[in-house]
């Protein structure tokens, strides 16, 4: 039983397809159906790989700069000289100074 159809119903449907489309046309229809399925899976694969597009948008928004370059610019904008500082320490100091500046602006 396929999809609630028994063997008698399936044979009637098959006979109906032969009458409507002819024996020569059925393989063409099956081939077209297979190609359609392949195209669907290809499109599905492309749609699921859109994560790469999101990364590309983030890169464009950063102006083509690396995350380290963006951090260096942020450090310079808050008055820090980033030369020789480890990245983790620099991130903490930049975040602290940015928070301090934003709290001063809110007062």
Z-matrix of the N, CA and C atoms (Angstrom, degrees):
N
C 1 1.435
C 2 1.530 1 109.04
N 3 1.292 2 116.34 1 120.25
C 4 1.456 3 122.10 2 -179.05
C 5 1.522 4 108.52 3 -113.76
N 6 1.321 5 116.53 4 116.70
C 7 1.464 6 120.45 5 177.57
C 8 1.515 7 113.16 6 59.53
N 9 1.301 8 117.95 7 31.79
C 10 1.455 9 120.91 8 179.29
C 11 1.524 10 113.38 9 84.60
N 12 1.337 11 117.70 10 3.96
C 13 1.465 12 121.33 11 179.12
C 14 1.522 13 109.53 12 -103.68
N 15 1.299 14 115.64 13 132.67
C 16 1.455 15 120.75 14 177.70
C 17 1.521 16 110.99 15 -84.90
N 18 1.326 17 117.24 16 -179.81
C 19 1.463 18 120.94 17 -178.66
C 20 1.532 19 112.74 18 -63.45
N 21 1.320 20 117.45 19 -34.92
C 22 1.463 21 120.13 20 179.65
C 23 1.531 22 110.76 21 -66.49
N 24 1.325 23 116.58 22 -44.86
C 25 1.462 24 119.86 23 179.56
C 26 1.522 25 111.36 24 -64.08
N 27 1.343 26 116.69 25 -40.99
C 28 1.462 27 120.25 26 178.87
C 29 1.522 28 111.76 27 -63.73
N 30 1.326 29 116.89 28 -40.62
C 31 1.469 30 119.08 29 179.23
C 32 1.530 31 110.86 30 -67.65
N 33 1.318 32 117.54 31 -35.98
C 34 1.470 33 120.49 32 176.67
C 35 1.529 34 110.06 33 -65.05
N 36 1.330 35 117.38 34 -42.76
C 37 1.464 36 120.56 35 177.62
C 38 1.526 37 111.60 36 -63.20
N 39 1.321 38 117.07 37 -41.19
C 40 1.463 39 121.09 38 178.36
C 41 1.522 40 110.54 39 -63.30
N 42 1.308 41 117.41 40 -43.39
C 43 1.463 42 121.61 41 177.24
C 44 1.529 43 110.62 42 -62.82
N 45 1.317 44 116.90 43 -40.60
C 46 1.459 45 121.27 44 178.20
C 47 1.535 46 111.21 45 -63.04
N 48 1.338 47 116.92 46 -40.96
C 49 1.465 48 120.01 47 176.43
C 50 1.525 49 111.35 48 -62.85
N 51 1.348 50 117.27 49 -41.06
C 52 1.470 51 120.42 50 178.21
C 53 1.524 52 110.85 51 -62.14
N 54 1.324 53 116.36 52 -39.90
C 55 1.465 54 120.02 53 -178.84
C 56 1.530 55 110.27 54 -69.17
N 57 1.325 56 116.68 55 -44.37
C 58 1.462 57 120.12 56 -176.52
C 59 1.528 58 113.28 57 -72.55
N 60 1.309 59 117.07 58 -42.92
C 61 1.459 60 119.91 59 -171.72
C 62 1.526 61 114.01 60 -107.12
N 63 1.288 62 118.92 61 -18.26
C 64 1.459 63 121.38 62 -178.27
C 65 1.519 64 110.90 63 85.03
N 66 1.325 65 115.51 64 156.24
C 67 1.461 66 121.18 65 -175.82
C 68 1.527 67 111.53 66 -69.45
N 69 1.324 68 118.29 67 -28.94
C 70 1.463 69 120.12 68 -178.66
C 71 1.528 70 111.79 69 -78.86
N 72 1.286 71 117.57 70 -28.81
C 73 1.465 72 121.20 71 -175.65
C 74 1.529 73 112.36 72 -81.15
N 75 1.327 74 118.27 73 -24.71
C 76 1.468 75 120.96 74 -177.82
C 77 1.528 76 112.91 75 -61.10
N 78 1.350 77 120.36 76 -44.27
C 79 1.470 78 118.34 77 177.26
C 80 1.533 79 112.59 78 -61.69
N 81 1.330 80 117.11 79 -34.96
C 82 1.465 81 120.13 80 177.29
C 83 1.529 82 110.42 81 -64.19
N 84 1.324 83 115.82 82 -42.05
C 85 1.463 84 119.87 83 179.02
C 86 1.530 85 111.12 84 -64.92
N 87 1.330 86 116.07 85 -40.69
C 88 1.464 87 119.98 86 178.92
C 89 1.528 88 110.25 87 -64.76
N 90 1.333 89 116.56 88 -39.88
C 91 1.459 90 120.95 89 178.44
C 92 1.529 91 110.39 90 -63.72
N 93 1.319 92 116.85 91 -44.91
C 94 1.465 93 120.94 92 179.07
C 95 1.526 94 110.72 93 -63.18
N 96 1.318 95 116.32 94 -38.02
C 97 1.458 96 120.27 95 178.17
C 98 1.526 97 110.41 96 -64.79
N 99 1.328 98 117.01 97 -41.27
C 100 1.465 99 121.00 98 177.82
C 101 1.521 100 112.06 99 -63.58
N 102 1.334 101 116.41 100 -41.92
C 103 1.468 102 119.76 101 177.81
C 104 1.526 103 110.64 102 -64.88
N 105 1.316 104 116.70 103 -39.80
C 106 1.468 105 120.49 104 178.51
C 107 1.522 106 110.93 105 -62.10
N 108 1.316 107 115.45 106 -41.05
C 109 1.463 108 119.67 107 178.52
C 110 1.526 109 110.23 108 -63.88
N 111 1.334 110 116.65 109 -41.74
C 112 1.461 111 120.71 110 177.96
C 113 1.517 112 112.15 111 -62.28
N 114 1.319 113 116.96 112 -43.10
C 115 1.465 114 121.28 113 178.08
C 116 1.529 115 110.96 114 -64.14
N 117 1.324 116 115.68 115 -37.81
C 118 1.462 117 119.74 116 178.39
C 119 1.524 118 110.50 117 -62.47
N 120 1.339 119 116.56 118 -46.18
C 121 1.464 120 120.09 119 -179.80
C 122 1.524 121 110.84 120 -66.15
N 123 1.319 122 117.22 121 -36.03
C 124 1.462 123 121.04 122 177.41
C 125 1.531 124 109.95 123 -63.27
N 126 1.324 125 117.02 124 -45.22
C 127 1.459 126 120.94 125 177.46
C 128 1.512 127 112.33 126 -64.35
N 129 1.327 128 115.88 127 -37.47
C 130 1.457 129 120.42 128 178.46
C 131 1.521 130 110.53 129 -64.20
N 132 1.323 131 116.69 130 -40.67
C 133 1.459 132 121.05 131 178.04
C 134 1.523 133 110.58 132 -64.02
N 135 1.323 134 116.99 133 -42.35
C 136 1.463 135 120.33 134 178.48
C 137 1.523 136 110.96 135 -63.88
N 138 1.318 137 116.42 136 -39.04
C 139 1.464 138 119.98 137 -178.42
C 140 1.523 139 111.48 138 -68.21
N 141 1.328 140 117.21 139 -34.37
C 142 1.459 141 119.48 140 -179.43
C 143 1.514 142 112.11 141 -78.31
N 144 1.323 143 117.78 142 -15.45
C 145 1.461 144 119.84 143 178.54
C 146 1.524 145 110.97 144 -93.10
N 147 1.326 146 117.77 145 20.89
C 148 1.459 147 121.31 146 -179.26
C 149 1.522 148 111.78 147 -73.15
N 150 1.322 149 118.12 148 -8.38
C 151 1.457 150 120.41 149 175.83
C 152 1.511 151 110.90 150 -59.48
N 153 1.328 152 116.82 151 -34.12
C 154 1.453 153 120.88 152 177.54
C 155 1.521 154 110.19 153 -64.80
N 156 1.308 155 117.53 154 -37.33
C 157 1.463 156 120.91 155 179.02
C 158 1.524 157 110.41 156 -64.60
N 159 1.326 158 116.90 157 -37.38
C 160 1.465 159 120.20 158 178.80
C 161 1.523 160 110.42 159 -64.62
N 162 1.337 161 116.60 160 -39.36
C 163 1.464 162 119.41 161 177.03
C 164 1.522 163 110.58 162 -65.55
N 165 1.324 164 116.76 163 -37.87
C 166 1.460 165 120.61 164 178.79
C 167 1.519 166 110.53 165 -63.17
N 168 1.327 167 117.46 166 -41.41
C 169 1.466 168 121.30 167 178.12
C 170 1.526 169 109.96 168 -63.16
N 171 1.327 170 117.23 169 -41.87
C 172 1.465 171 120.30 170 178.73
C 173 1.525 172 110.40 171 -63.28
N 174 1.329 173 117.05 172 -38.97
C 175 1.463 174 120.49 173 176.95
C 176 1.522 175 110.94 174 -63.85
N 177 1.322 176 116.80 175 -41.55
C 178 1.464 177 120.02 176 179.36
C 179 1.520 178 111.20 177 -65.62
N 180 1.330 179 116.39 178 -39.36
C 181 1.462 180 119.90 179 179.17
C 182 1.523 181 111.07 180 -66.16
N 183 1.330 182 117.11 181 -28.57
C 184 1.462 183 120.98 182 178.03
C 185 1.525 184 111.13 183 -80.90
N 186 1.304 185 117.44 184 0.71
C 187 1.458 186 120.90 185 178.43
C 188 1.515 187 112.93 186 73.16
N 189 1.321 188 117.08 187 23.59
C 190 1.457 189 120.91 188 179.60
C 191 1.520 190 113.06 189 79.68
N 192 1.329 191 116.92 190 8.27
C 193 1.464 192 120.28 191 -179.37
C 194 1.520 193 110.15 192 -92.39
N 195 1.314 194 115.63 193 152.74
C 196 1.461 195 120.50 194 177.31
C 197 1.530 196 108.94 195 -75.97
N 198 1.322 197 117.83 196 162.36
C 199 1.475 198 119.75 197 177.36
C 200 1.532 199 112.41 198 -58.14
N 201 1.338 200 117.27 199 -34.27
C 202 1.469 201 119.64 200 178.30
C 203 1.527 202 111.24 201 -66.39
N 204 1.330 203 116.86 202 -38.76
C 205 1.463 204 119.95 203 178.41
C 206 1.527 205 110.74 204 -65.58
N 207 1.322 206 116.14 205 -40.28
C 208 1.469 207 120.24 206 177.65
C 209 1.526 208 109.75 207 -62.40
N 210 1.339 209 117.22 208 -41.31
C 211 1.466 210 121.44 209 178.70
C 212 1.524 211 110.50 210 -63.90
N 213 1.320 212 117.82 211 -41.43
C 214 1.469 213 121.29 212 178.61
C 215 1.532 214 110.51 213 -61.48
N 216 1.337 215 116.45 214 -41.86
C 217 1.466 216 120.12 215 178.34
C 218 1.528 217 110.96 216 -64.69
N 219 1.335 218 116.49 217 -40.84
C 220 1.471 219 119.83 218 177.72
C 221 1.522 220 110.44 219 -62.71
N 222 1.353 221 116.35 220 -40.73
C 223 1.465 222 120.70 221 -179.82
C 224 1.522 223 110.44 222 -62.98
N 225 1.315 224 116.79 223 -44.38
C 226 1.467 225 120.18 224 -179.91
C 227 1.529 226 111.29 225 -65.52
N 228 1.345 227 116.59 226 -33.42
C 229 1.468 228 119.14 227 -178.73
C 230 1.528 229 112.38 228 -70.51
N 231 1.341 230 117.59 229 -23.47
C 232 1.475 231 119.84 230 177.62
C 233 1.528 232 111.69 231 -98.31
N 234 1.342 233 116.48 232 3.73
C 235 1.462 234 120.03 233 174.56
C 236 1.511 235 115.23 234 94.07
N 237 1.304 236 118.88 235 16.10
C 238 1.465 237 121.83 236 177.65
C 239 1.522 238 110.24 237 -96.56
N 240 1.317 239 115.83 238 146.86
C 241 1.461 240 120.23 239 171.94
C 242 1.532 241 106.49 240 -100.76
N 243 1.341 242 117.27 241 108.16
C 244 1.463 243 120.48 242 -171.40
C 245 1.526 244 115.33 243 -78.30
N 246 1.303 245 119.09 244 -4.18
C 247 1.464 246 120.73 245 -174.81
C 248 1.524 247 111.08 246 -62.28
N 249 1.328 248 116.32 247 127.54
C 250 1.455 249 122.48 248 174.91
C 251 1.518 250 115.43 249 82.83
N 252 1.317 251 119.10 250 -4.36
C 253 1.467 252 121.24 251 179.82
C 254 1.519 253 110.70 252 -87.08
N 255 1.327 254 117.14 253 139.43
C 256 1.470 255 118.67 254 173.20
C 257 1.531 256 110.07 255 -64.14
N 258 1.314 257 116.44 256 149.67
C 259 1.465 258 121.88 257 -174.85
C 260 1.526 259 111.48 258 -60.10
N 261 1.329 260 117.63 259 -43.32
C 262 1.465 261 120.58 260 -177.84
C 263 1.528 262 111.40 261 -62.56
N 264 1.333 263 115.54 262 -43.90
C 265 1.466 264 120.03 263 179.61
C 266 1.527 265 110.43 264 -65.86
N 267 1.323 266 115.94 265 -41.22
C 268 1.458 267 120.88 266 179.40
C 269 1.526 268 110.90 267 -62.16
N 270 1.348 269 116.34 268 -42.10
C 271 1.473 270 120.19 269 178.82
C 272 1.525 271 110.92 270 -60.02
N 273 1.331 272 116.26 271 -44.64
C 274 1.469 273 119.99 272 -179.39
C 275 1.527 274 111.40 273 -62.50
N 276 1.342 275 116.14 274 -44.24
C 277 1.462 276 119.61 275 -178.64
C 278 1.525 277 111.36 276 -66.94
N 279 1.327 278 116.64 277 -41.29
C 280 1.466 279 120.43 278 179.99
C 281 1.520 280 110.02 279 -63.48
N 282 1.333 281 117.18 280 -45.68
C 283 1.464 282 120.37 281 179.57
C 284 1.525 283 111.09 282 -61.74
N 285 1.337 284 116.40 283 -40.88
C 286 1.467 285 119.77 284 179.90
C 287 1.526 286 110.75 285 -65.20
N 288 1.337 287 116.80 286 -44.07
C 289 1.464 288 119.61 287 -179.64
C 290 1.525 289 111.81 288 -68.48
N 291 1.328 290 117.13 289 -36.82
C 292 1.469 291 119.95 290 176.96
C 293 1.525 292 110.64 291 -65.01
N 294 1.333 293 116.60 292 -40.76
C 295 1.466 294 120.33 293 178.15
C 296 1.526 295 110.32 294 -64.79
N 297 1.335 296 116.57 295 -39.96
C 298 1.459 297 121.13 296 178.73
C 299 1.525 298 110.79 297 -64.25
N 300 1.335 299 116.31 298 -43.72
C 301 1.464 300 119.97 299 179.36
C 302 1.525 301 111.59 300 -64.90
N 303 1.331 302 116.77 301 -40.60
C 304 1.469 303 118.78 302 -179.35
C 305 1.525 304 111.26 303 -69.13
N 306 1.341 305 117.47 304 -32.76
C 307 1.467 306 119.10 305 177.96
C 308 1.527 307 110.60 306 -72.18
N 309 1.335 308 117.06 307 -33.05
C 310 1.466 309 120.19 308 176.96
C 311 1.522 310 110.55 309 -68.60
N 312 1.314 311 117.11 310 -35.94
C 313 1.461 312 121.28 311 179.40
C 314 1.524 313 111.18 312 -68.79
N 315 1.321 314 117.31 313 -32.12
C 316 1.462 315 121.46 314 -178.55
C 317 1.525 316 112.28 315 -76.10
N 318 1.326 317 117.85 316 -16.06
C 319 1.476 318 120.16 317 -177.68
C 320 1.478 319 112.01 318 -82.71
